[in-house]
Amino acid sequence: MDLKHAAWRKSSYSGSNGGDCVELAGADGSVVAVRDSKDPDGAVLVVTGAALRTAVQAAAKTR
């Protein structure tokens, strides 16, 4: 999957201090690419939108 020209977005809740942030980009229709904002050339996780929603909801419950 070519993500060279992907429009990566960081959460508006992320600070400008370079903290622990992820970036998201829509890719090939129903999937979402996720990467570490501090390592934009590193690994990218590609999941369906539904899988990402489930993961975020599960993480929110553990807070």
PDB file of N, CA, C, O and CB in Angstrom:
ATOM      1  N   MET A   1       0.853  -1.170   0.000  1.00  0.00           N
ATOM      2  CA  MET A   1       0.000   0.000   0.000  1.00  0.00           C
ATOM      3  C   MET A   1       0.900   1.234   0.000  1.00  0.00           C
ATOM      4  O   MET A   1       1.795   1.356   0.837  1.00  0.00           O
ATOM      5  CB  MET A   1      -0.971  -0.003   1.227  1.00  0.00           C
ATOM      6  N   ASP A   2       0.665   2.126  -0.919  1.00  0.00           N
ATOM      7  CA  ASP A   2       1.474   3.337  -1.040  1.00  0.00           C
ATOM      8  C   ASP A   2       0.851   4.459  -0.205  1.00  0.00           C
ATOM      9  O   ASP A   2      -0.252   4.919  -0.499  1.00  0.00           O
ATOM     10  CB  ASP A   2       1.602   3.769  -2.528  1.00  0.00           C
ATOM     11  N   LEU A   3       1.556   4.890   0.825  1.00  0.00           N
ATOM     12  CA  LEU A   3       1.060   5.947   1.710  1.00  0.00           C
ATOM     13  C   LEU A   3       1.907   7.221   1.609  1.00  0.00           C
ATOM     14  O   LEU A   3       1.828   8.089   2.478  1.00  0.00           O
ATOM     15  CB  LEU A   3       1.040   5.452   3.157  1.00  0.00           C
ATOM     16  N   LYS A   4       2.719   7.333   0.543  1.00  0.00           N
ATOM     17  CA  LYS A   4       3.599   8.498   0.389  1.00  0.00           C
ATOM     18  C   LYS A   4       2.836   9.807   0.376  1.00  0.00           C
ATOM     19  O   LYS A   4       3.316  10.813   0.899  1.00  0.00           O
ATOM     20  CB  LYS A   4       4.403   8.377  -0.882  1.00  0.00           C
ATOM     21  N   HIS A   5       1.653   9.805  -0.216  1.00  0.00           N
ATOM     22  CA  HIS A   5       0.880  11.037  -0.357  1.00  0.00           C
ATOM     23  C   HIS A   5      -0.355  11.051   0.541  1.00  0.00           C
ATOM     24  O   HIS A   5      -1.289  11.821   0.314  1.00  0.00           O
ATOM     25  CB  HIS A   5       0.463  11.222  -1.802  1.00  0.00           C
ATOM     26  N   ALA A   6      -0.351  10.203   1.550  1.00  0.00           N
ATOM     27  CA  ALA A   6      -1.495  10.142   2.468  1.00  0.00           C
ATOM     28  C   ALA A   6      -1.614  11.436   3.264  1.00  0.00           C
ATOM     29  O   ALA A   6      -0.608  12.059   3.605  1.00  0.00           O
ATOM     30  CB  ALA A   6      -1.361   8.941   3.426  1.00  0.00           C
ATOM     31  N   ALA A   7      -2.819  11.826   3.550  1.00  0.00           N
ATOM     32  CA  ALA A   7      -3.088  13.021   4.367  1.00  0.00           C
ATOM     33  C   ALA A   7      -3.175  12.592   5.828  1.00  0.00           C
ATOM     34  O   ALA A   7      -4.245  12.221   6.311  1.00  0.00           O
ATOM     35  CB  ALA A   7      -4.415  13.745   3.913  1.00  0.00           C
ATOM     36  N   TRP A   8      -2.041  12.645   6.530  1.00  0.00           N
ATOM     37  CA  TRP A   8      -1.986  12.227   7.932  1.00  0.00           C
ATOM     38  C   TRP A   8      -2.580  13.307   8.817  1.00  0.00           C
ATOM     39  O   TRP A   8      -2.347  14.496   8.596  1.00  0.00           O
ATOM     40  CB  TRP A   8      -0.535  11.920   8.359  1.00  0.00           C
ATOM     41  N   ARG A   9      -3.356  12.893   9.831  1.00  0.00           N
ATOM     42  CA  ARG A   9      -3.992  13.822  10.781  1.00  0.00           C
ATOM     43  C   ARG A   9      -3.623  13.426  12.199  1.00  0.00           C
ATOM     44  O   ARG A   9      -3.594  12.246  12.546  1.00  0.00           O
ATOM     45  CB  ARG A   9      -5.540  13.835  10.607  1.00  0.00           C
ATOM     46  N   LYS A  10      -3.344  14.432  13.005  1.00  0.00           N
ATOM     47  CA  LYS A  10      -3.068  14.212  14.425  1.00  0.00           C
ATOM     48  C   LYS A  10      -4.247  14.773  15.209  1.00  0.00           C
ATOM     49  O   LYS A  10      -4.858  15.757  14.793  1.00  0.00           O
ATOM     50  CB  LYS A  10      -1.709  14.886  14.869  1.00  0.00           C
ATOM     51  N   SER A  11      -4.561  14.168  16.312  1.00  0.00           N
ATOM     52  CA  SER A  11      -5.672  14.606  17.138  1.00  0.00           C
ATOM     53  C   SER A  11      -5.503  16.050  17.578  1.00  0.00           C
ATOM     54  O   SER A  11      -4.390  16.501  17.849  1.00  0.00           O
ATOM     55  CB  SER A  11      -5.812  13.708  18.346  1.00  0.00           C
ATOM     56  N   SER A  12      -6.610  16.768  17.647  1.00  0.00           N
ATOM     57  CA  SER A  12      -6.566  18.149  18.150  1.00  0.00           C
ATOM     58  C   SER A  12      -6.245  18.162  19.640  1.00  0.00           C
ATOM     59  O   SER A  12      -5.901  19.212  20.183  1.00  0.00           O
ATOM     60  CB  SER A  12      -7.908  18.869  17.889  1.00  0.00           C
ATOM     61  N   TYR A  13      -6.349  17.021  20.308  1.00  0.00           N
ATOM     62  CA  TYR A  13      -6.000  16.924  21.724  1.00  0.00           C
ATOM     63  C   TYR A  13      -4.489  16.771  21.926  1.00  0.00           C
ATOM     64  O   TYR A  13      -3.996  16.887  23.048  1.00  0.00           O
ATOM     65  CB  TYR A  13      -6.734  15.745  22.364  1.00  0.00           C
ATOM     66  N   SER A  14      -3.765  16.513  20.850  1.00  0.00           N
ATOM     67  CA  SER A  14      -2.315  16.346  20.943  1.00  0.00           C
ATOM     68  C   SER A  14      -1.662  17.702  21.145  1.00  0.00           C
ATOM     69  O   SER A  14      -2.042  18.689  20.515  1.00  0.00           O
ATOM     70  CB  SER A  14      -1.752  15.653  19.677  1.00  0.00           C
ATOM     71  N   GLY A  15      -0.698  17.738  22.011  1.00  0.00           N
ATOM     72  CA  GLY A  15       0.030  18.974  22.243  1.00  0.00           C
ATOM     73  C   GLY A  15       1.102  19.190  21.196  1.00  0.00           C
ATOM     74  O   GLY A  15       1.329  18.323  20.352  1.00  0.00           O
ATOM     75  N   SER A  16       1.754  20.315  21.238  1.00  0.00           N
ATOM     76  CA  SER A  16       2.814  20.618  20.287  1.00  0.00           C
ATOM     77  C   SER A  16       4.183  20.266  20.848  1.00  0.00           C
ATOM     78  O   SER A  16       5.204  20.612  20.254  1.00  0.00           O
ATOM     79  CB  SER A  16       2.773  22.086  19.902  1.00  0.00           C
ATOM     80  N   ASN A  17       4.216  19.578  21.993  1.00  0.00           N
ATOM     81  CA  ASN A  17       5.481  19.274  22.650  1.00  0.00           C
ATOM     82  C   ASN A  17       6.108  17.958  22.182  1.00  0.00           C
ATOM     83  O   ASN A  17       7.106  17.519  22.754  1.00  0.00           O
ATOM     84  CB  ASN A  17       5.274  19.227  24.134  1.00  0.00           C
ATOM     85  N   GLY A  18       5.540  17.324  21.152  1.00  0.00           N
ATOM     86  CA  GLY A  18       6.106  16.081  20.633  1.00  0.00           C
ATOM     87  C   GLY A  18       5.853  14.887  21.525  1.00  0.00           C
ATOM     88  O   GLY A  18       6.651  13.949  21.535  1.00  0.00           O
ATOM     89  N   GLY A  19       4.773  14.897  22.270  1.00  0.00           N
ATOM     90  CA  GLY A  19       4.459  13.811  23.192  1.00  0.00           C
ATOM     91  C   GLY A  19       4.024  12.550  22.486  1.00  0.00           C
ATOM     92  O   GLY A  19       4.264  12.371  21.292  1.00  0.00           O
ATOM     93  N   ASP A  20       3.375  11.672  23.246  1.00  0.00           N
ATOM     94  CA  ASP A  20       2.940  10.384  22.718  1.00  0.00           C
ATOM     95  C   ASP A  20       1.691  10.557  21.868  1.00  0.00           C
ATOM     96  O   ASP A  20       0.579  10.621  22.394  1.00  0.00           O
ATOM     97  CB  ASP A  20       2.678   9.389  23.858  1.00  0.00           C
ATOM     98  N   CYS A  21       1.870  10.630  20.576  1.00  0.00           N
ATOM     99  CA  CYS A  21       0.744  10.867  19.672  1.00  0.00           C
ATOM    100  C   CYS A  21       0.763   9.873  18.529  1.00  0.00           C
ATOM    101  O   CYS A  21       1.820   9.381  18.132  1.00  0.00           O
ATOM    102  CB  CYS A  21       0.775  12.300  19.127  1.00  0.00           C
ATOM    103  N   VAL A  22      -0.389   9.589  18.018  1.00  0.00           N
ATOM    104  CA  VAL A  22      -0.496   8.814  16.795  1.00  0.00           C
ATOM    105  C   VAL A  22      -1.124   9.692  15.728  1.00  0.00           C
ATOM    106  O   VAL A  22      -1.808  10.671  16.027  1.00  0.00           O
ATOM    107  CB  VAL A  22      -1.325   7.518  17.015  1.00  0.00           C
ATOM    108  N   GLU A  23      -0.879   9.327  14.487  1.00  0.00           N
ATOM    109  CA  GLU A  23      -1.490  10.010  13.357  1.00  0.00           C
ATOM    110  C   GLU A  23      -2.287   8.986  12.569  1.00  0.00           C
ATOM    111  O   GLU A  23      -1.928   7.810  12.510  1.00  0.00           O
ATOM    112  CB  GLU A  23      -0.418  10.706  12.459  1.00  0.00           C
ATOM    113  N   LEU A  24      -3.368   9.444  11.968  1.00  0.00           N
ATOM    114  CA  LEU A  24      -4.251   8.584  11.184  1.00  0.00           C
ATOM    115  C   LEU A  24      -4.354   9.114   9.764  1.00  0.00           C
ATOM    116  O   LEU A  24      -4.275  10.319   9.525  1.00  0.00           O
ATOM    117  CB  LEU A  24      -5.651   8.492  11.831  1.00  0.00           C
ATOM    118  N   ALA A  25      -4.532   8.195   8.833  1.00  0.00           N
ATOM    119  CA  ALA A  25      -4.783   8.568   7.440  1.00  0.00           C
ATOM    120  C   ALA A  25      -5.737   7.559   6.838  1.00  0.00           C
ATOM    121  O   ALA A  25      -5.590   6.353   7.035  1.00  0.00           O
ATOM    122  CB  ALA A  25      -3.459   8.639   6.620  1.00  0.00           C
ATOM    123  N   GLY A  26      -6.719   8.063   6.102  1.00  0.00           N
ATOM    124  CA  GLY A  26      -7.599   7.165   5.365  1.00  0.00           C
ATOM    125  C   GLY A  26      -6.801   6.526   4.236  1.00  0.00           C
ATOM    126  O   GLY A  26      -5.990   7.194   3.595  1.00  0.00           O
ATOM    127  N   ALA A  27      -7.020   5.259   3.990  1.00  0.00           N
ATOM    128  CA  ALA A  27      -6.276   4.563   2.943  1.00  0.00           C
ATOM    129  C   ALA A  27      -7.168   3.532   2.266  1.00  0.00           C
ATOM    130  O   ALA A  27      -7.801   2.720   2.940  1.00  0.00           O
ATOM    131  CB  ALA A  27      -5.017   3.887   3.522  1.00  0.00           C
ATOM    132  N   ASP A  28      -7.222   3.558   0.966  1.00  0.00           N
ATOM    133  CA  ASP A  28      -7.961   2.555   0.194  1.00  0.00           C
ATOM    134  C   ASP A  28      -9.379   2.301   0.698  1.00  0.00           C
ATOM    135  O   ASP A  28      -9.755   1.153   0.937  1.00  0.00           O
ATOM    136  CB  ASP A  28      -7.205   1.267   0.202  1.00  0.00           C
ATOM    137  N   GLY A  29     -10.152   3.339   0.858  1.00  0.00           N
ATOM    138  CA  GLY A  29     -11.559   3.178   1.185  1.00  0.00           C
ATOM    139  C   GLY A  29     -11.880   2.900   2.630  1.00  0.00           C
ATOM    140  O   GLY A  29     -12.020   3.832   3.422  1.00  0.00           O
ATOM    141  N   SER A  30     -12.003   1.621   2.998  1.00  0.00           N
ATOM    142  CA  SER A  30     -12.516   1.275   4.323  1.00  0.00           C
ATOM    143  C   SER A  30     -11.435   1.006   5.360  1.00  0.00           C
ATOM    144  O   SER A  30     -11.752   0.572   6.467  1.00  0.00           O
ATOM    145  CB  SER A  30     -13.391   0.080   4.216  1.00  0.00           C
ATOM    146  N   VAL A  31     -10.169   1.249   5.035  1.00  0.00           N
ATOM    147  CA  VAL A  31      -9.115   1.005   6.018  1.00  0.00           C
ATOM    148  C   VAL A  31      -8.472   2.318   6.452  1.00  0.00           C
ATOM    149  O   VAL A  31      -8.527   3.331   5.754  1.00  0.00           O
ATOM    150  CB  VAL A  31      -8.050   0.053   5.442  1.00  0.00           C
ATOM    151  N   VAL A  32      -7.857   2.258   7.640  1.00  0.00           N
ATOM    152  CA  VAL A  32      -7.208   3.419   8.235  1.00  0.00           C
ATOM    153  C   VAL A  32      -5.765   3.041   8.533  1.00  0.00           C
ATOM    154  O   VAL A  32      -5.493   1.960   9.055  1.00  0.00           O
ATOM    155  CB  VAL A  32      -7.951   3.893   9.531  1.00  0.00           C
ATOM    156  N   ALA A  33      -4.840   3.940   8.197  1.00  0.00           N
ATOM    157  CA  ALA A  33      -3.432   3.733   8.520  1.00  0.00           C
ATOM    158  C   ALA A  33      -3.125   4.502   9.800  1.00  0.00           C
ATOM    159  O   ALA A  33      -3.584   5.630   9.978  1.00  0.00           O
ATOM    160  CB  ALA A  33      -2.499   4.193   7.344  1.00  0.00           C
ATOM    161  N   VAL A  34      -2.348   3.888  10.692  1.00  0.00           N
ATOM    162  CA  VAL A  34      -2.006   4.487  11.986  1.00  0.00           C
ATOM    163  C   VAL A  34      -0.491   4.446  12.132  1.00  0.00           C
ATOM    164  O   VAL A  34       0.134   3.417  11.874  1.00  0.00           O
ATOM    165  CB  VAL A  34      -2.714   3.735  13.181  1.00  0.00           C
ATOM    166  N   ARG A  35       0.105   5.577  12.550  1.00  0.00           N
ATOM    167  CA  ARG A  35       1.558   5.611  12.761  1.00  0.00           C
ATOM    168  C   ARG A  35       1.898   6.465  13.961  1.00  0.00           C
ATOM    169  O   ARG A  35       1.084   7.267  14.418  1.00  0.00           O
ATOM    170  CB  ARG A  35       2.280   6.142  11.516  1.00  0.00           C
ATOM    171  N   ASP A  36       3.103   6.292  14.469  1.00  0.00           N
ATOM    172  CA  ASP A  36       3.638   7.078  15.576  1.00  0.00           C
ATOM    173  C   ASP A  36       4.083   8.422  15.019  1.00  0.00           C
ATOM    174  O   ASP A  36       4.895   8.468  14.095  1.00  0.00           O
ATOM    175  CB  ASP A  36       4.823   6.337  16.290  1.00  0.00           C
ATOM    176  N   SER A  37       3.564   9.517  15.568  1.00  0.00           N
ATOM    177  CA  SER A  37       3.904  10.841  15.048  1.00  0.00           C
ATOM    178  C   SER A  37       5.377  11.180  15.221  1.00  0.00           C
ATOM    179  O   SER A  37       5.916  12.002  14.480  1.00  0.00           O
ATOM    180  CB  SER A  37       3.064  11.890  15.730  1.00  0.00           C
ATOM    181  N   LYS A  38       6.030  10.554  16.192  1.00  0.00           N
ATOM    182  CA  LYS A  38       7.456  10.810  16.412  1.00  0.00           C
ATOM    183  C   LYS A  38       8.338  10.030  15.449  1.00  0.00           C
ATOM    184  O   LYS A  38       9.530  10.318  15.335  1.00  0.00           O
ATOM    185  CB  LYS A  38       7.833  10.463  17.838  1.00  0.00           C
ATOM    186  N   ASP A  39       7.773   9.044  14.752  1.00  0.00           N
ATOM    187  CA  ASP A  39       8.532   8.212  13.830  1.00  0.00           C
ATOM    188  C   ASP A  39       7.748   8.032  12.528  1.00  0.00           C
ATOM    189  O   ASP A  39       7.305   6.926  12.220  1.00  0.00           O
ATOM    190  CB  ASP A  39       8.852   6.840  14.469  1.00  0.00           C
ATOM    191  N   PRO A  40       7.576   9.110  11.769  1.00  0.00           N
ATOM    192  CA  PRO A  40       6.730   9.042  10.573  1.00  0.00           C
ATOM    193  C   PRO A  40       7.239   8.094   9.495  1.00  0.00           C
ATOM    194  O   PRO A  40       6.472   7.690   8.621  1.00  0.00           O
ATOM    195  CB  PRO A  40       6.591  10.402   9.988  1.00  0.00           C
ATOM    196  N   ASP A  41       8.516   7.732   9.540  1.00  0.00           N
ATOM    197  CA  ASP A  41       9.047   6.793   8.561  1.00  0.00           C
ATOM    198  C   ASP A  41       9.070   5.358   9.092  1.00  0.00           C
ATOM    199  O   ASP A  41       9.550   4.447   8.418  1.00  0.00           O
ATOM    200  CB  ASP A  41      10.445   7.213   8.148  1.00  0.00           C
ATOM    201  N   GLY A  42       8.554   5.170  10.290  1.00  0.00           N
ATOM    202  CA  GLY A  42       8.541   3.848  10.915  1.00  0.00           C
ATOM    203  C   GLY A  42       7.370   3.004  10.451  1.00  0.00           C
ATOM    204  O   GLY A  42       6.767   3.258   9.408  1.00  0.00           O
ATOM    205  N   ALA A  43       7.067   2.007  11.240  1.00  0.00           N
ATOM    206  CA  ALA A  43       6.005   1.053  10.913  1.00  0.00           C
ATOM    207  C   ALA A  43       4.638   1.726  10.887  1.00  0.00           C
ATOM    208  O   ALA A  43       4.386   2.694  11.605  1.00  0.00           O
ATOM    209  CB  ALA A  43       5.999  -0.098  11.920  1.00  0.00           C
ATOM    210  N   VAL A  44       3.773   1.195  10.049  1.00  0.00           N
ATOM    211  CA  VAL A  44       2.396   1.681   9.924  1.00  0.00           C
ATOM    212  C   VAL A  44       1.462   0.500  10.140  1.00  0.00           C
ATOM    213  O   VAL A  44       1.648  -0.567   9.554  1.00  0.00           O
ATOM    214  CB  VAL A  44       2.144   2.354   8.525  1.00  0.00           C
ATOM    215  N   LEU A  45       0.471   0.696  10.975  1.00  0.00           N
ATOM    216  CA  LEU A  45      -0.561  -0.312  11.215  1.00  0.00           C
ATOM    217  C   LEU A  45      -1.748   0.037  10.333  1.00  0.00           C
ATOM    218  O   LEU A  45      -2.206   1.179  10.344  1.00  0.00           O
ATOM    219  CB  LEU A  45      -0.974  -0.376  12.734  1.00  0.00           C
ATOM    220  N   VAL A  46      -2.251  -0.917   9.576  1.00  0.00           N
ATOM    221  CA  VAL A  46      -3.415  -0.689   8.716  1.00  0.00           C
ATOM    222  C   VAL A  46      -4.543  -1.585   9.213  1.00  0.00           C
ATOM    223  O   VAL A  46      -4.403  -2.807   9.262  1.00  0.00           O
ATOM    224  CB  VAL A  46      -3.083  -0.977   7.202  1.00  0.00           C
ATOM    225  N   VAL A  47      -5.660  -0.966   9.582  1.00  0.00           N
ATOM    226  CA  VAL A  47      -6.813  -1.691  10.125  1.00  0.00           C
ATOM    227  C   VAL A  47      -8.089  -1.145   9.505  1.00  0.00           C
ATOM    228  O   VAL A  47      -8.094  -0.065   8.914  1.00  0.00           O
ATOM    229  CB  VAL A  47      -6.867  -1.578  11.673  1.00  0.00           C
ATOM    230  N   THR A  48      -9.155  -1.890   9.644  1.00  0.00           N
ATOM    231  CA  THR A  48     -10.446  -1.376   9.186  1.00  0.00           C
ATOM    232  C   THR A  48     -10.920  -0.289  10.150  1.00  0.00           C
ATOM    233  O   THR A  48     -10.498  -0.251  11.306  1.00  0.00           O
ATOM    234  CB  THR A  48     -11.501  -2.522   9.081  1.00  0.00           C
ATOM    235  N   GLY A  49     -11.773   0.569   9.682  1.00  0.00           N
ATOM    236  CA  GLY A  49     -12.332   1.595  10.551  1.00  0.00           C
ATOM    237  C   GLY A  49     -13.062   0.988  11.742  1.00  0.00           C
ATOM    238  O   GLY A  49     -12.982   1.508  12.854  1.00  0.00           O
ATOM    239  N   ALA A  50     -13.772  -0.109  11.512  1.00  0.00           N
ATOM    240  CA  ALA A  50     -14.504  -0.772  12.592  1.00  0.00           C
ATOM    241  C   ALA A  50     -13.545  -1.323  13.647  1.00  0.00           C
ATOM    242  O   ALA A  50     -13.812  -1.213  14.843  1.00  0.00           O
ATOM    243  CB  ALA A  50     -15.377  -1.905  12.030  1.00  0.00           C
ATOM    244  N   ALA A  51     -12.429  -1.914  13.211  1.00  0.00           N
ATOM    245  CA  ALA A  51     -11.454  -2.456  14.162  1.00  0.00           C
ATOM    246  C   ALA A  51     -10.817  -1.336  14.983  1.00  0.00           C
ATOM    247  O   ALA A  51     -10.583  -1.500  16.180  1.00  0.00           O
ATOM    248  CB  ALA A  51     -10.364  -3.256  13.420  1.00  0.00           C
ATOM    249  N   LEU A  52     -10.537  -0.205  14.349  1.00  0.00           N
ATOM    250  CA  LEU A  52      -9.953   0.921  15.072  1.00  0.00           C
ATOM    251  C   LEU A  52     -10.929   1.471  16.115  1.00  0.00           C
ATOM    252  O   LEU A  52     -10.535   1.764  17.244  1.00  0.00           O
ATOM    253  CB  LEU A  52      -9.548   2.030  14.091  1.00  0.00           C
ATOM    254  N   ARG A  53     -12.200   1.608  15.735  1.00  0.00           N
ATOM    255  CA  ARG A  53     -13.221   2.073  16.693  1.00  0.00           C
ATOM    256  C   ARG A  53     -13.293   1.136  17.898  1.00  0.00           C
ATOM    257  O   ARG A  53     -13.345   1.598  19.038  1.00  0.00           O
ATOM    258  CB  ARG A  53     -14.611   2.167  16.009  1.00  0.00           C
ATOM    259  N   THR A  54     -13.298  -0.165  17.657  1.00  0.00           N
ATOM    260  CA  THR A  54     -13.360  -1.145  18.739  1.00  0.00           C
ATOM    261  C   THR A  54     -12.152  -1.017  19.654  1.00  0.00           C
ATOM    262  O   THR A  54     -12.297  -1.059  20.876  1.00  0.00           O
ATOM    263  CB  THR A  54     -13.445  -2.566  18.173  1.00  0.00           C
ATOM    264  N   ALA A  55     -10.960  -0.861  19.081  1.00  0.00           N
ATOM    265  CA  ALA A  55      -9.740  -0.726  19.882  1.00  0.00           C
ATOM    266  C   ALA A  55      -9.769   0.544  20.728  1.00  0.00           C
ATOM    267  O   ALA A  55      -9.401   0.514  21.903  1.00  0.00           O
ATOM    268  CB  ALA A  55      -8.506  -0.721  18.975  1.00  0.00           C
ATOM    269  N   VAL A  56     -10.199   1.648  20.145  1.00  0.00           N
ATOM    270  CA  VAL A  56     -10.262   2.907  20.878  1.00  0.00           C
ATOM    271  C   VAL A  56     -11.297   2.824  22.012  1.00  0.00           C
ATOM    272  O   VAL A  56     -11.044   3.291  23.123  1.00  0.00           O
ATOM    273  CB  VAL A  56     -10.605   4.067  19.920  1.00  0.00           C
ATOM    274  N   GLN A  57     -12.439   2.240  21.728  1.00  0.00           N
ATOM    275  CA  GLN A  57     -13.468   2.086  22.766  1.00  0.00           C
ATOM    276  C   GLN A  57     -12.962   1.199  23.913  1.00  0.00           C
ATOM    277  O   GLN A  57     -13.217   1.492  25.081  1.00  0.00           O
ATOM    278  CB  GLN A  57     -14.759   1.484  22.159  1.00  0.00           C
ATOM    279  N   ALA A  58     -12.254   0.127  23.584  1.00  0.00           N
ATOM    280  CA  ALA A  58     -11.721  -0.761  24.617  1.00  0.00           C
ATOM    281  C   ALA A  58     -10.657  -0.040  25.449  1.00  0.00           C
ATOM    282  O   ALA A  58     -10.606  -0.199  26.668  1.00  0.00           O
ATOM    283  CB  ALA A  58     -11.128  -2.037  23.980  1.00  0.00           C
ATOM    284  N   ALA A  59      -9.821   0.743  24.796  1.00  0.00           N
ATOM    285  CA  ALA A  59      -8.782   1.497  25.525  1.00  0.00           C
ATOM    286  C   ALA A  59      -9.418   2.540  26.437  1.00  0.00           C
ATOM    287  O   ALA A  59      -8.931   2.768  27.544  1.00  0.00           O
ATOM    288  CB  ALA A  59      -7.805   2.184  24.534  1.00  0.00           C
ATOM    289  N   ALA A  60     -10.484   3.166  25.995  1.00  0.00           N
ATOM    290  CA  ALA A  60     -11.143   4.192  26.808  1.00  0.00           C
ATOM    291  C   ALA A  60     -11.749   3.577  28.076  1.00  0.00           C
ATOM    292  O   ALA A  60     -11.811   4.241  29.111  1.00  0.00           O
ATOM    293  CB  ALA A  60     -12.240   4.907  25.986  1.00  0.00           C
ATOM    294  N   LYS A  61     -12.186   2.340  28.008  1.00  0.00           N
ATOM    295  CA  LYS A  61     -12.780   1.680  29.160  1.00  0.00           C
ATOM    296  C   LYS A  61     -11.747   1.350  30.236  1.00  0.00           C
ATOM    297  O   LYS A  61     -12.093   1.202  31.408  1.00  0.00           O
ATOM    298  CB  LYS A  61     -13.484   0.418  28.722  1.00  0.00           C
ATOM    299  N   THR A  62     -10.482   1.234  29.839  1.00  0.00           N
ATOM    300  CA  THR A  62      -9.444   0.858  30.789  1.00  0.00           C
ATOM    301  C   THR A  62      -8.838   2.066  31.489  1.00  0.00           C
ATOM    302  O   THR A  62      -7.992   1.893  32.366  1.00  0.00           O
ATOM    303  CB  THR A  62      -8.360   0.080  30.087  1.00  0.00           C
ATOM    304  N   ARG A  63      -9.233   3.255  31.142  1.00  0.00           N
ATOM    305  CA  ARG A  63      -8.681   4.468  31.739  1.00  0.00           C
ATOM    306  C   ARG A  63      -9.158   4.670  33.104  1.00  0.00           C
ATOM    307  O   ARG A  63      -8.786   5.650  33.750  1.00  0.00           O
ATOM    308  CB  ARG A  63      -9.004   5.653  30.938  1.00  0.00           C
TER     309      ARG A  63
END
